[in-house]
């Protein structure tokens, strides 16, 4: 407790025992600040979960392409680098609209 509050263990023992020779206000203030931080951390829930969907500009363009293909009764080919959100955007589109099928494809390695 003393280490986390930023005071020495002997000073903490003396303050709590009522035997601290100097003015204890500074130490008591540090303890109060530490207790307030501790209470705040305990009241805070765990790290929030990552959102399932984030409407990035790339994702919006993918959704627009899929919406056009859906409306026109055609297909849409979505391509790009790994990790830009192609599959996630397609899954979001399929979640929003019925009768949507997704085929995720990769090119086989050469040779």
Rosetta blueprint (number, residue, H / E / L):
1 X L
2 X H
3 X H
4 X H
5 X H
6 X L
7 X L
8 X L
9 X H
10 X H
11 X H
12 X H
13 X H
14 X H
15 X H
16 X H
17 X H
18 X L
19 X L
20 X L
21 X L
22 X L
23 X L
24 X L
25 X H
26 X H
27 X H
28 X H
29 X H
30 X H
31 X H
32 X H
33 X H
34 X H
35 X H
36 X H
37 X H
38 X H
39 X H
40 X H
41 X H
42 X H
43 X H
44 X L
45 X L
46 X L
47 X L
48 X L
49 X L
50 X L
51 X L
52 X L
53 X L
54 X L
55 X L
56 X L
57 X H
58 X H
59 X H
60 X H
61 X H
62 X H
63 X H
64 X H
65 X H
66 X H
67 X H
68 X H
69 X H
70 X H
71 X H
72 X H
73 X L
74 X L
75 X L
76 X L
77 X L
78 X L
79 X L
80 X L
81 X L
82 X L
83 X L
84 X L
85 X L
86 X H
87 X H
88 X H
89 X H
90 X H
91 X H
92 X H
93 X H
94 X H
95 X H
96 X H
97 X L
98 X L
99 X L
100 X L
101 X L
102 X L
103 X L
104 X L
105 X L
106 X L
107 X L
108 X L
109 X L
110 X L
111 X L
